[in-house]
């Protein structure tokens, strides 16, 4: 469903600019703010824009940046290299992402987002993807959201109260990144 003008105005305020290619609000926070928009694979001027889910809520974008600065992606990537289960999950998430984006418009590329399926490159994309699709879609996104909920104290405001916890996922702030605990 197309975003309302009110939603687009809020997203513009969040981003500090008019959102480009916004097709829908894919996730709204428990406190009522649009937080993830689904974007068109090509902008109005024809520029490719392969990021299907775009994180807009400033609380979430700031926390994703803090997690990236704490080297969470490096920790995830090391685990990806050692776990066939994580590799399968990431490959599946990558294929689903491409399918969803290609249903809108095929860019003719195998690039999806967040470094999938071989690297963990951008927590902003993985967190947006998990929030838009739910906690069962992409393990690293689910973990990123849980880390943001715990580290940023965002559970119940920017993140659903019932999102899997770090304990549910058998991970800790200490192991996930430098200086998170």
ROVO-125843 format. One record per atom (N, C-alpha, C): chain; residue number from 1; atom name; x negated, y, z. Coordinates in steps of 0.2 Angstrom, whole numbers, plus 2048, in hexadecimal, padded with zeros to 3 digits. Example, Ala and Ser with C-alpha at 12.3 -4.5 7.8 and 13.67 -1.06 7.14 Angstrom:
REM residues 2
+---+-----+----+-----+-----+-----+
: c :   k :  a :   x :   y :   z :
+---+-----+----+-----+-----+-----+
: A :   1 :  N : 7BE : 7E4 : 827 :
: A :   1 : CA : 7C2 : 7EA : 827 :
: A :   1 :  C : 7BE : 7F0 : 827 :
: A :   2 :  N : 7C0 : 7F5 : 823 :
: A :   2 : CA : 7BC : 7FB : 824 :
: A :   2 :  C : 7C0 : 800 : 827 :
+---+-----+----+-----+-----+-----+
END
This chain:
REM residues 181
+---+-----+----+-----+-----+-----+
: c :   k :  a :   x :   y :   z :
+---+-----+----+-----+-----+-----+
: A :   1 :  N : 7FC : 7FA : 800 :
: A :   1 : CA : 800 : 800 : 800 :
: A :   1 :  C : 7FC : 806 : 800 :
: A :   2 :  N : 7FD : 80B : 7FC :
: A :   2 : CA : 7F9 : 811 : 7FB :
: A :   2 :  C : 7F9 : 815 : 802 :
: A :   3 :  N : 7F3 : 818 : 804 :
: A :   3 : CA : 7F3 : 81C : 80A :
: A :   3 :  C : 7F7 : 822 : 809 :
: A :   4 :  N : 7FA : 824 : 80F :
: A :   4 : CA : 7FE : 82A : 80F :
: A :   4 :  C : 7F9 : 830 : 80F :
: A :   5 :  N : 7FC : 836 : 80D :
: A :   5 : CA : 7F8 : 83C : 80E :
: A :   5 :  C : 7F6 : 83D : 815 :
: A :   6 :  N : 7FA : 83C : 81A :
: A :   6 : CA : 7F7 : 83D : 821 :
: A :   6 :  C : 7F1 : 838 : 822 :
: A :   7 :  N : 7F1 : 832 : 820 :
: A :   7 : CA : 7EC : 82D : 821 :
: A :   7 :  C : 7E6 : 830 : 81D :
: A :   8 :  N : 7E7 : 832 : 817 :
: A :   8 : CA : 7E1 : 835 : 813 :
: A :   8 :  C : 7DE : 83B : 816 :
: A :   9 :  N : 7E2 : 83F : 819 :
: A :   9 : CA : 7E0 : 845 : 81D :
: A :   9 :  C : 7DC : 843 : 823 :
: A :  10 :  N : 7DE : 83E : 826 :
: A :  10 : CA : 7DA : 83C : 82C :
: A :  10 :  C : 7D3 : 839 : 82A :
: A :  11 :  N : 7D3 : 835 : 825 :
: A :  11 : CA : 7CD : 832 : 822 :
: A :  11 :  C : 7C9 : 838 : 820 :
: A :  12 :  N : 7CB : 83D : 81C :
: A :  12 : CA : 7C7 : 842 : 81A :
: A :  12 :  C : 7C4 : 846 : 820 :
: A :  13 :  N : 7C7 : 847 : 825 :
: A :  13 : CA : 7C5 : 84A : 82B :
: A :  13 :  C : 7BF : 845 : 82E :
: A :  14 :  N : 7C1 : 83F : 82F :
: A :  14 : CA : 7BC : 83A : 831 :
: A :  14 :  C : 7B5 : 83A : 82D :
: A :  15 :  N : 7B6 : 83A : 827 :
: A :  15 : CA : 7B0 : 83A : 822 :
: A :  15 :  C : 7AD : 841 : 821 :
: A :  16 :  N : 7B0 : 846 : 822 :
: A :  16 : CA : 7AE : 84D : 821 :
: A :  16 :  C : 7AE : 84E : 819 :
: A :  17 :  N : 7B2 : 84A : 816 :
: A :  17 : CA : 7B3 : 84B : 80E :
: A :  17 :  C : 7B9 : 847 : 80C :
: A :  18 :  N : 7BC : 849 : 806 :
: A :  18 : CA : 7C1 : 845 : 804 :
: A :  18 :  C : 7BF : 83E : 802 :
: A :  19 :  N : 7C3 : 839 : 804 :
: A :  19 : CA : 7C1 : 832 : 803 :
: A :  19 :  C : 7C2 : 831 : 7FB :
: A :  20 :  N : 7BE : 82D : 7F8 :
: A :  20 : CA : 7BE : 82C : 7F1 :
: A :  20 :  C : 7C1 : 824 : 7F0 :
: A :  21 :  N : 7C5 : 823 : 7EB :
: A :  21 : CA : 7C7 : 81D : 7EA :
: A :  21 :  C : 7CB : 819 : 7EF :
: A :  22 :  N : 7CE : 81D : 7F4 :
: A :  22 : CA : 7D2 : 819 : 7F9 :
: A :  22 :  C : 7D8 : 816 : 7F6 :
: A :  23 :  N : 7D9 : 80F : 7F7 :
: A :  23 : CA : 7DF : 80C : 7F5 :
: A :  23 :  C : 7E3 : 80A : 7FA :
: A :  24 :  N : 7E1 : 809 : 800 :
: A :  24 : CA : 7E5 : 808 : 806 :
: A :  24 :  C : 7E1 : 809 : 80D :
: A :  25 :  N : 7E5 : 809 : 812 :
: A :  25 : CA : 7E2 : 809 : 819 :
: A :  25 :  C : 7E2 : 802 : 81B :
: A :  26 :  N : 7DC : 7FE : 81B :
: A :  26 : CA : 7DC : 7F7 : 81C :
: A :  26 :  C : 7DC : 7F5 : 824 :
: A :  27 :  N : 7DA : 7FA : 828 :
: A :  27 : CA : 7DA : 7F9 : 82F :
: A :  27 :  C : 7DB : 800 : 833 :
: A :  28 :  N : 7E0 : 7FF : 837 :
: A :  28 : CA : 7E1 : 805 : 83C :
: A :  28 :  C : 7E0 : 803 : 843 :
: A :  29 :  N : 7DD : 808 : 846 :
: A :  29 : CA : 7DB : 806 : 84D :
: A :  29 :  C : 7E1 : 805 : 852 :
: A :  30 :  N : 7E0 : 802 : 858 :
: A :  30 : CA : 7E5 : 802 : 85D :
: A :  30 :  C : 7E8 : 808 : 85F :
: A :  31 :  N : 7E3 : 80E : 85F :
: A :  31 : CA : 7E6 : 814 : 860 :
: A :  31 :  C : 7E8 : 818 : 85A :
: A :  32 :  N : 7EA : 815 : 855 :
: A :  32 : CA : 7ED : 818 : 84F :
: A :  32 :  C : 7E9 : 81B : 84A :
: A :  33 :  N : 7E3 : 81B : 84A :
: A :  33 : CA : 7DE : 81E : 845 :
: A :  33 :  C : 7DD : 81A : 83F :
: A :  34 :  N : 7DD : 81C : 839 :
: A :  34 : CA : 7DB : 818 : 833 :
: A :  34 :  C : 7D3 : 817 : 834 :
: A :  35 :  N : 7D1 : 811 : 833 :
: A :  35 : CA : 7CA : 810 : 835 :
: A :  35 :  C : 7C6 : 80C : 82F :
: A :  36 :  N : 7CA : 809 : 82B :
: A :  36 : CA : 7C7 : 805 : 825 :
: A :  36 :  C : 7CB : 807 : 81F :
: A :  37 :  N : 7C8 : 809 : 819 :
: A :  37 : CA : 7CC : 80A : 813 :
: A :  37 :  C : 7CA : 805 : 80E :
: A :  38 :  N : 7CE : 802 : 80A :
: A :  38 : CA : 7CC : 7FE : 804 :
: A :  38 :  C : 7CB : 803 : 7FF :
: A :  39 :  N : 7C6 : 802 : 7FB :
: A :  39 : CA : 7C4 : 807 : 7F6 :
: A :  39 :  C : 7C4 : 804 : 7EF :
: A :  40 :  N : 7C5 : 808 : 7EA :
: A :  40 : CA : 7C5 : 805 : 7E3 :
: A :  40 :  C : 7BE : 803 : 7E1 :
: A :  41 :  N : 7BD : 7FE : 7DD :
: A :  41 : CA : 7B7 : 7FC : 7DB :
: A :  41 :  C : 7B3 : 801 : 7D6 :
: A :  42 :  N : 7B7 : 806 : 7D3 :
: A :  42 : CA : 7B5 : 80B : 7CF :
: A :  42 :  C : 7B9 : 812 : 7D1 :
: A :  43 :  N : 7B5 : 817 : 7D2 :
: A :  43 : CA : 7B8 : 81D : 7D4 :
: A :  43 :  C : 7BB : 820 : 7CE :
: A :  44 :  N : 7BF : 826 : 7CF :
: A :  44 : CA : 7C3 : 829 : 7CA :
: A :  44 :  C : 7BE : 82B : 7C4 :
: A :  45 :  N : 7B8 : 82D : 7C5 :
: A :  45 : CA : 7B4 : 82F : 7C0 :
: A :  45 :  C : 7B0 : 829 : 7BC :
: A :  46 :  N : 7B2 : 823 : 7BE :
: A :  46 : CA : 7AF : 81D : 7BC :
: A :  46 :  C : 7A9 : 81A : 7BF :
: A :  47 :  N : 7A6 : 81D : 7C4 :
: A :  47 : CA : 7A1 : 81B : 7C8 :
: A :  47 :  C : 7A2 : 815 : 7CC :
: A :  48 :  N : 79E : 810 : 7CB :
: A :  48 : CA : 79F : 809 : 7CF :
: A :  48 :  C : 79E : 80B : 7D6 :
: A :  49 :  N : 7A3 : 808 : 7DA :
: A :  49 : CA : 7A3 : 809 : 7E1 :
: A :  49 :  C : 7A4 : 802 : 7E4 :
: A :  50 :  N : 79F : 7FE : 7E5 :
: A :  50 : CA : 7A0 : 7F7 : 7E7 :
: A :  50 :  C : 7A2 : 7F5 : 7EE :
: A :  51 :  N : 7A3 : 7FB : 7F2 :
: A :  51 : CA : 7A4 : 7FA : 7F9 :
: A :  51 :  C : 7AC : 7F9 : 7FA :
: A :  52 :  N : 7AF : 7F3 : 7FB :
: A :  52 : CA : 7B6 : 7F2 : 7FB :
: A :  52 :  C : 7B9 : 7F5 : 801 :
: A :  53 :  N : 7B6 : 7F4 : 807 :
: A :  53 : CA : 7B8 : 7F6 : 80E :
: A :  53 :  C : 7B4 : 7FB : 810 :
: A :  54 :  N : 7B6 : 801 : 812 :
: A :  54 : CA : 7B2 : 807 : 814 :
: A :  54 :  C : 7B4 : 809 : 81B :
: A :  55 :  N : 7AF : 809 : 81F :
: A :  55 : CA : 7B0 : 80B : 826 :
: A :  55 :  C : 7B1 : 812 : 827 :
: A :  56 :  N : 7B6 : 815 : 82A :
: A :  56 : CA : 7B7 : 81C : 82A :
: A :  56 :  C : 7B7 : 81F : 831 :
: A :  57 :  N : 7BA : 81B : 836 :
: A :  57 : CA : 7BA : 81E : 83D :
: A :  57 :  C : 7B4 : 81F : 840 :
: A :  58 :  N : 7B3 : 826 : 842 :
: A :  58 : CA : 7AC : 828 : 845 :
: A :  58 :  C : 7A9 : 824 : 84B :
: A :  59 :  N : 7AE : 821 : 84F :
: A :  59 : CA : 7AC : 81D : 855 :
: A :  59 :  C : 7A8 : 817 : 852 :
: A :  60 :  N : 7AC : 814 : 84D :
: A :  60 : CA : 7A9 : 80E : 84A :
: A :  60 :  C : 7A3 : 80F : 846 :
: A :  61 :  N : 7A3 : 814 : 842 :
: A :  61 : CA : 79D : 815 : 83E :
: A :  61 :  C : 797 : 817 : 842 :
: A :  62 :  N : 798 : 81B : 848 :
: A :  62 : CA : 792 : 81C : 84C :
: A :  62 :  C : 790 : 816 : 850 :
: A :  63 :  N : 794 : 812 : 852 :
: A :  63 : CA : 792 : 80B : 855 :
: A :  63 :  C : 78F : 807 : 850 :
: A :  64 :  N : 791 : 806 : 84A :
: A :  64 : CA : 78E : 802 : 845 :
: A :  64 :  C : 787 : 805 : 844 :
: A :  65 :  N : 786 : 80B : 844 :
: A :  65 : CA : 77F : 80E : 843 :
: A :  65 :  C : 77B : 80D : 849 :
: A :  66 :  N : 77D : 80D : 84F :
: A :  66 : CA : 77A : 80B : 855 :
: A :  66 :  C : 777 : 804 : 855 :
: A :  67 :  N : 77C : 7FF : 853 :
: A :  67 : CA : 77A : 7F8 : 852 :
: A :  67 :  C : 775 : 7F7 : 84D :
: A :  68 :  N : 775 : 7FB : 848 :
: A :  68 : CA : 770 : 7FA : 842 :
: A :  68 :  C : 769 : 7FD : 845 :
: A :  69 :  N : 769 : 802 : 849 :
: A :  69 : CA : 763 : 805 : 84C :
: A :  69 :  C : 760 : 800 : 851 :
: A :  70 :  N : 764 : 7FC : 854 :
: A :  70 : CA : 762 : 7F7 : 859 :
: A :  70 :  C : 760 : 7F0 : 856 :
: A :  71 :  N : 75F : 7F0 : 84F :
: A :  71 : CA : 75D : 7EB : 84B :
: A :  71 :  C : 761 : 7E4 : 84B :
: A :  72 :  N : 768 : 7E6 : 84C :
: A :  72 : CA : 76D : 7E0 : 84C :
: A :  72 :  C : 76D : 7DC : 845 :
: A :  73 :  N : 76C : 7E0 : 840 :
: A :  73 : CA : 76C : 7DD : 839 :
: A :  73 :  C : 766 : 7D8 : 839 :
: A :  74 :  N : 760 : 7DA : 83C :
: A :  74 : CA : 75A : 7D5 : 83C :
: A :  74 :  C : 75B : 7CF : 83F :
: A :  75 :  N : 75F : 7D0 : 845 :
: A :  75 : CA : 761 : 7CA : 849 :
: A :  75 :  C : 766 : 7C5 : 845 :
: A :  76 :  N : 76A : 7C8 : 842 :
: A :  76 : CA : 76F : 7C4 : 83E :
: A :  76 :  C : 76C : 7C1 : 838 :
: A :  77 :  N : 767 : 7C5 : 835 :
: A :  77 : CA : 764 : 7C2 : 82F :
: A :  77 :  C : 760 : 7BC : 831 :
: A :  78 :  N : 75C : 7BC : 837 :
: A :  78 : CA : 758 : 7B7 : 839 :
: A :  78 :  C : 75D : 7B1 : 83A :
: A :  79 :  N : 762 : 7B2 : 83D :
: A :  79 : CA : 767 : 7AC : 83E :
: A :  79 :  C : 76A : 7A9 : 838 :
: A :  80 :  N : 76B : 7AE : 833 :
: A :  80 : CA : 76D : 7AC : 82C :
: A :  80 :  C : 768 : 7A7 : 829 :
: A :  81 :  N : 762 : 7A8 : 82A :
: A :  81 : CA : 75D : 7A4 : 827 :
: A :  81 :  C : 75C : 79D : 82A :
: A :  82 :  N : 75E : 79D : 830 :
: A :  82 : CA : 75E : 796 : 834 :
: A :  82 :  C : 764 : 792 : 834 :
: A :  83 :  N : 76A : 795 : 832 :
: A :  83 : CA : 770 : 791 : 833 :
: A :  83 :  C : 774 : 790 : 82D :
: A :  84 :  N : 775 : 78A : 82B :
: A :  84 : CA : 779 : 788 : 825 :
: A :  84 :  C : 780 : 78A : 826 :
: A :  85 :  N : 782 : 78A : 82C :
: A :  85 : CA : 789 : 78C : 82D :
: A :  85 :  C : 78A : 793 : 82C :
: A :  86 :  N : 786 : 797 : 82F :
: A :  86 : CA : 786 : 79E : 82D :
: A :  86 :  C : 785 : 7A0 : 826 :
: A :  87 :  N : 781 : 79C : 822 :
: A :  87 : CA : 780 : 79D : 81B :
: A :  87 :  C : 787 : 79C : 818 :
: A :  88 :  N : 78A : 796 : 819 :
: A :  88 : CA : 790 : 795 : 816 :
: A :  88 :  C : 796 : 79A : 818 :
: A :  89 :  N : 796 : 79C : 81E :
: A :  89 : CA : 79B : 7A1 : 820 :
: A :  89 :  C : 79A : 7A8 : 81C :
: A :  90 :  N : 793 : 7AA : 81B :
: A :  90 : CA : 792 : 7B0 : 818 :
: A :  90 :  C : 793 : 7AF : 810 :
: A :  91 :  N : 791 : 7A9 : 80D :
: A :  91 : CA : 793 : 7A8 : 806 :
: A :  91 :  C : 79A : 7A8 : 805 :
: A :  92 :  N : 79E : 7A5 : 809 :
: A :  92 : CA : 7A5 : 7A5 : 808 :
: A :  92 :  C : 7A8 : 7AD : 809 :
: A :  93 :  N : 7A6 : 7B0 : 80E :
: A :  93 : CA : 7A8 : 7B7 : 80F :
: A :  93 :  C : 7A6 : 7BC : 808 :
: A :  94 :  N : 7A0 : 7BA : 806 :
: A :  94 : CA : 79E : 7BE : 800 :
: A :  94 :  C : 7A3 : 7BC : 7FA :
: A :  95 :  N : 7A4 : 7B6 : 7F9 :
: A :  95 : CA : 7A9 : 7B4 : 7F3 :
: A :  95 :  C : 7AF : 7B7 : 7F4 :
: A :  96 :  N : 7B2 : 7B7 : 7FA :
: A :  96 : CA : 7B9 : 7BA : 7FB :
: A :  96 :  C : 7B9 : 7C1 : 7FA :
: A :  97 :  N : 7B3 : 7C5 : 7FC :
: A :  97 : CA : 7B3 : 7CC : 7FB :
: A :  97 :  C : 7B3 : 7CD : 7F3 :
: A :  98 :  N : 7AF : 7CA : 7F0 :
: A :  98 : CA : 7AF : 7CA : 7E8 :
: A :  98 :  C : 7B6 : 7C9 : 7E5 :
: A :  99 :  N : 7B9 : 7C4 : 7E7 :
: A :  99 : CA : 7C0 : 7C2 : 7E5 :
: A :  99 :  C : 7C4 : 7C8 : 7E6 :
: A : 100 :  N : 7C4 : 7CB : 7EC :
: A : 100 : CA : 7C9 : 7D0 : 7EE :
: A : 100 :  C : 7C7 : 7D6 : 7EA :
: A : 101 :  N : 7C1 : 7D8 : 7E9 :
: A : 101 : CA : 7BF : 7DE : 7E5 :
: A : 101 :  C : 7C1 : 7DD : 7DE :
: A : 102 :  N : 7BF : 7D7 : 7DB :
: A : 102 : CA : 7C0 : 7D6 : 7D4 :
: A : 102 :  C : 7C7 : 7D6 : 7D2 :
: A : 103 :  N : 7CC : 7D4 : 7D7 :
: A : 103 : CA : 7D3 : 7D4 : 7D6 :
: A : 103 :  C : 7D5 : 7DB : 7D4 :
: A : 104 :  N : 7D2 : 7E0 : 7D7 :
: A : 104 : CA : 7D3 : 7E7 : 7D6 :
: A : 104 :  C : 7D0 : 7E9 : 7CF :
: A : 105 :  N : 7C9 : 7E8 : 7CF :
: A : 105 : CA : 7C6 : 7EA : 7C8 :
: A : 105 :  C : 7BF : 7E6 : 7C9 :
: A : 106 :  N : 7BD : 7E2 : 7C4 :
: A : 106 : CA : 7B7 : 7DE : 7C4 :
: A : 106 :  C : 7B2 : 7E3 : 7C1 :
: A : 107 :  N : 7AD : 7E4 : 7C6 :
: A : 107 : CA : 7A7 : 7E8 : 7C4 :
: A : 107 :  C : 7A2 : 7E4 : 7C0 :
: A : 108 :  N : 7A3 : 7DD : 7BF :
: A : 108 : CA : 79E : 7D9 : 7BB :
: A : 108 :  C : 797 : 7D8 : 7BF :
: A : 109 :  N : 798 : 7D8 : 7C6 :
: A : 109 : CA : 792 : 7D7 : 7CA :
: A : 109 :  C : 793 : 7D2 : 7CF :
: A : 110 :  N : 78E : 7CF : 7D2 :
: A : 110 : CA : 78F : 7CA : 7D7 :
: A : 110 :  C : 78D : 7CE : 7DE :
: A : 111 :  N : 78C : 7D4 : 7DE :
: A : 111 : CA : 78A : 7D8 : 7E4 :
: A : 111 :  C : 791 : 7D9 : 7E8 :
: A : 112 :  N : 791 : 7D7 : 7EE :
: A : 112 : CA : 797 : 7D9 : 7F2 :
: A : 112 :  C : 796 : 7DE : 7F7 :
: A : 113 :  N : 794 : 7DD : 7FD :
: A : 113 : CA : 793 : 7E2 : 801 :
: A : 113 :  C : 78F : 7E0 : 807 :
: A : 114 :  N : 78C : 7E4 : 80B :
: A : 114 : CA : 788 : 7E3 : 811 :
: A : 114 :  C : 782 : 7DE : 810 :
: A : 115 :  N : 780 : 7DD : 80A :
: A : 115 : CA : 77A : 7D9 : 809 :
: A : 115 :  C : 77C : 7D1 : 807 :
: A : 116 :  N : 783 : 7D0 : 808 :
: A : 116 : CA : 785 : 7C9 : 807 :
: A : 116 :  C : 783 : 7C7 : 800 :
: A : 117 :  N : 782 : 7C1 : 7FF :
: A : 117 : CA : 782 : 7BB : 804 :
: A : 117 :  C : 77B : 7B9 : 807 :
: A : 118 :  N : 776 : 7BD : 805 :
: A : 118 : CA : 76F : 7BB : 807 :
: A : 118 :  C : 76C : 7BF : 80C :
: A : 119 :  N : 76E : 7C6 : 80D :
: A : 119 : CA : 76B : 7CA : 812 :
: A : 119 :  C : 771 : 7CD : 816 :
: A : 120 :  N : 76F : 7D0 : 81C :
: A : 120 : CA : 773 : 7D4 : 820 :
: A : 120 :  C : 771 : 7DB : 820 :
: A : 121 :  N : 774 : 7DF : 81C :
: A : 121 : CA : 772 : 7E5 : 81A :
: A : 121 :  C : 775 : 7EB : 81D :
: A : 122 :  N : 77C : 7EA : 81E :
: A : 122 : CA : 780 : 7F0 : 820 :
: A : 122 :  C : 785 : 7EE : 825 :
: A : 123 :  N : 784 : 7F0 : 82B :
: A : 123 : CA : 78A : 7EE : 830 :
: A : 123 :  C : 790 : 7F2 : 82F :
: A : 124 :  N : 790 : 7F8 : 82D :
: A : 124 : CA : 796 : 7FC : 82B :
: A : 124 :  C : 79A : 7F8 : 827 :
: A : 125 :  N : 798 : 7F5 : 821 :
: A : 125 : CA : 79C : 7F1 : 81D :
: A : 125 :  C : 79E : 7EB : 820 :
: A : 126 :  N : 79A : 7E7 : 824 :
: A : 126 : CA : 79C : 7E1 : 827 :
: A : 126 :  C : 7A1 : 7E2 : 82C :
: A : 127 :  N : 7A1 : 7E7 : 830 :
: A : 127 : CA : 7A6 : 7E9 : 835 :
: A : 127 :  C : 7AC : 7EB : 832 :
: A : 128 :  N : 7AC : 7EF : 82C :
: A : 128 : CA : 7B2 : 7F1 : 829 :
: A : 128 :  C : 7B5 : 7EB : 826 :
: A : 129 :  N : 7B2 : 7E7 : 823 :
: A : 129 : CA : 7B4 : 7E0 : 820 :
: A : 129 :  C : 7B8 : 7DC : 825 :
: A : 130 :  N : 7B5 : 7DB : 82B :
: A : 130 : CA : 7B8 : 7D7 : 830 :
: A : 130 :  C : 7BE : 7DA : 833 :
: A : 131 :  N : 7BE : 7E1 : 834 :
: A : 131 : CA : 7C4 : 7E4 : 836 :
: A : 131 :  C : 7CA : 7E4 : 831 :
: A : 132 :  N : 7C8 : 7E5 : 82B :
: A : 132 : CA : 7CD : 7E5 : 826 :
: A : 132 :  C : 7D0 : 7DE : 825 :
: A : 133 :  N : 7CC : 7D9 : 825 :
: A : 133 : CA : 7CE : 7D2 : 824 :
: A : 133 :  C : 7D0 : 7CD : 82A :
: A : 134 :  N : 7CD : 7CF : 830 :
: A : 134 : CA : 7CE : 7CC : 836 :
: A : 134 :  C : 7C8 : 7C8 : 838 :
: A : 135 :  N : 7C8 : 7C5 : 83E :
: A : 135 : CA : 7C2 : 7C2 : 841 :
: A : 135 :  C : 7C0 : 7BC : 83E :
: A : 136 :  N : 7C4 : 7B9 : 83A :
: A : 136 : CA : 7C2 : 7B2 : 837 :
: A : 136 :  C : 7BF : 7B3 : 830 :
: A : 137 :  N : 7BE : 7B9 : 82D :
: A : 137 : CA : 7BC : 7B9 : 827 :
: A : 137 :  C : 7B4 : 7B9 : 826 :
: A : 138 :  N : 7B0 : 7BD : 82A :
: A : 138 : CA : 7A9 : 7BD : 829 :
: A : 138 :  C : 7A6 : 7BD : 830 :
: A : 139 :  N : 7A2 : 7B8 : 832 :
: A : 139 : CA : 7A0 : 7B8 : 839 :
: A : 139 :  C : 79C : 7BE : 83B :
: A : 140 :  N : 797 : 7C0 : 837 :
: A : 140 : CA : 793 : 7C6 : 839 :
: A : 140 :  C : 797 : 7CC : 839 :
: A : 141 :  N : 79C : 7CD : 836 :
: A : 141 : CA : 7A0 : 7D3 : 837 :
: A : 141 :  C : 7A4 : 7D2 : 83D :
: A : 142 :  N : 7A7 : 7CC : 83F :
: A : 142 : CA : 7AA : 7CB : 845 :
: A : 142 :  C : 7A5 : 7CC : 84B :
: A : 143 :  N : 79F : 7CA : 84A :
: A : 143 : CA : 79A : 7CB : 850 :
: A : 143 :  C : 799 : 7D3 : 850 :
: A : 144 :  N : 798 : 7D6 : 84A :
: A : 144 : CA : 797 : 7DD : 84B :
: A : 144 :  C : 79C : 7E1 : 84E :
: A : 145 :  N : 7A3 : 7DF : 84D :
: A : 145 : CA : 7A8 : 7E2 : 850 :
: A : 145 :  C : 7A8 : 7E1 : 858 :
: A : 146 :  N : 7A7 : 7DB : 859 :
: A : 146 : CA : 7A6 : 7D9 : 861 :
: A : 146 :  C : 7A1 : 7DD : 864 :
: A : 147 :  N : 79B : 7DD : 861 :
: A : 147 : CA : 795 : 7E1 : 863 :
: A : 147 :  C : 797 : 7E9 : 864 :
: A : 148 :  N : 79B : 7EB : 85F :
: A : 148 : CA : 79D : 7F2 : 860 :
: A : 148 :  C : 7A2 : 7F3 : 865 :
: A : 149 :  N : 7A6 : 7EE : 866 :
: A : 149 : CA : 7AB : 7EF : 86C :
: A : 149 :  C : 7A8 : 7EF : 872 :
: A : 150 :  N : 7A3 : 7EB : 873 :
: A : 150 : CA : 7A0 : 7EA : 87A :
: A : 150 :  C : 79B : 7F0 : 87B :
: A : 151 :  N : 796 : 7F1 : 876 :
: A : 151 : CA : 791 : 7F6 : 877 :
: A : 151 :  C : 794 : 7FD : 877 :
: A : 152 :  N : 799 : 7FE : 872 :
: A : 152 : CA : 79C : 805 : 872 :
: A : 152 :  C : 7A2 : 806 : 876 :
: A : 153 :  N : 7A4 : 801 : 87A :
: A : 153 : CA : 7AA : 801 : 87E :
: A : 153 :  C : 7B0 : 803 : 87A :
: A : 154 :  N : 7B1 : 800 : 874 :
: A : 154 : CA : 7B7 : 802 : 86F :
: A : 154 :  C : 7BD : 7FD : 86F :
: A : 155 :  N : 7BC : 7F8 : 874 :
: A : 155 : CA : 7C2 : 7F3 : 874 :
: A : 155 :  C : 7C8 : 7F7 : 876 :
: A : 156 :  N : 7CE : 7F6 : 872 :
: A : 156 : CA : 7D4 : 7F9 : 874 :
: A : 156 :  C : 7D5 : 800 : 871 :
: A : 157 :  N : 7D0 : 803 : 86F :
: A : 157 : CA : 7D1 : 80A : 86C :
: A : 157 :  C : 7CF : 809 : 864 :
: A : 158 :  N : 7C9 : 808 : 863 :
: A : 158 : CA : 7C7 : 807 : 85C :
: A : 158 :  C : 7C7 : 800 : 859 :
: A : 159 :  N : 7C7 : 7FB : 85E :
: A : 159 : CA : 7C7 : 7F4 : 85C :
: A : 159 :  C : 7CC : 7F1 : 860 :
: A : 160 :  N : 7D0 : 7EC : 85D :
: A : 160 : CA : 7D5 : 7E9 : 860 :
: A : 160 :  C : 7D3 : 7E5 : 867 :
: A : 161 :  N : 7D7 : 7E6 : 86C :
: A : 161 : CA : 7D6 : 7E3 : 872 :
: A : 161 :  C : 7D5 : 7DB : 872 :
: A : 162 :  N : 7D8 : 7D8 : 86D :
: A : 162 : CA : 7D8 : 7D1 : 86D :
: A : 162 :  C : 7D2 : 7CE : 868 :
: A : 163 :  N : 7CE : 7D3 : 865 :
: A : 163 : CA : 7C8 : 7D1 : 861 :
: A : 163 :  C : 7C4 : 7CC : 865 :
: A : 164 :  N : 7C1 : 7C7 : 862 :
: A : 164 : CA : 7BC : 7C2 : 865 :
: A : 164 :  C : 7B7 : 7C6 : 869 :
: A : 165 :  N : 7B6 : 7C4 : 86F :
: A : 165 : CA : 7B1 : 7C7 : 873 :
: A : 165 :  C : 7AA : 7C4 : 872 :
: A : 166 :  N : 7A4 : 7C7 : 874 :
: A : 166 : CA : 79E : 7C5 : 874 :
: A : 166 :  C : 79E : 7BE : 877 :
: A : 167 :  N : 7A1 : 7BD : 87D :
: A : 167 : CA : 7A1 : 7B6 : 880 :
: A : 167 :  C : 7A5 : 7B1 : 87B :
: A : 168 :  N : 7AA : 7B3 : 878 :
: A : 168 : CA : 7AE : 7AE : 874 :
: A : 168 :  C : 7A9 : 7AC : 86E :
: A : 169 :  N : 7A5 : 7B1 : 86C :
: A : 169 : CA : 7A0 : 7AF : 866 :
: A : 169 :  C : 799 : 7AD : 868 :
: A : 170 :  N : 798 : 7AC : 86F :
: A : 170 : CA : 792 : 7A9 : 872 :
: A : 170 :  C : 78C : 7AD : 870 :
: A : 171 :  N : 78D : 7B4 : 870 :
: A : 171 : CA : 787 : 7B8 : 86F :
: A : 171 :  C : 787 : 7BD : 875 :
: A : 172 :  N : 781 : 7C1 : 875 :
: A : 172 : CA : 780 : 7C6 : 87A :
: A : 172 :  C : 77D : 7CC : 877 :
: A : 173 :  N : 77E : 7D2 : 87B :
: A : 173 : CA : 77B : 7D8 : 878 :
: A : 173 :  C : 774 : 7D7 : 879 :
: A : 174 :  N : 771 : 7D4 : 87E :
: A : 174 : CA : 76A : 7D3 : 87E :
: A : 174 :  C : 767 : 7D0 : 878 :
: A : 175 :  N : 76A : 7CB : 876 :
: A : 175 : CA : 767 : 7C7 : 870 :
: A : 175 :  C : 768 : 7CA : 86A :
: A : 176 :  N : 76D : 7CE : 869 :
: A : 176 : CA : 76F : 7D1 : 863 :
: A : 176 :  C : 76B : 7D7 : 861 :
: A : 177 :  N : 768 : 7DB : 865 :
: A : 177 : CA : 764 : 7E1 : 863 :
: A : 177 :  C : 760 : 7E4 : 868 :
: A : 178 :  N : 75C : 7E8 : 866 :
: A : 178 : CA : 757 : 7EB : 86B :
: A : 178 :  C : 75B : 7F1 : 86E :
: A : 179 :  N : 75B : 7F0 : 875 :
: A : 179 : CA : 75E : 7F6 : 879 :
: A : 179 :  C : 765 : 7F6 : 879 :
: A : 180 :  N : 769 : 7F1 : 877 :
: A : 180 : CA : 770 : 7F1 : 878 :
: A : 180 :  C : 773 : 7F0 : 87F :
: A : 181 :  N : 76F : 7EC : 882 :
: A : 181 : CA : 772 : 7EA : 889 :
: A : 181 :  C : 771 : 7EF : 88E :
+---+-----+----+-----+-----+-----+
END
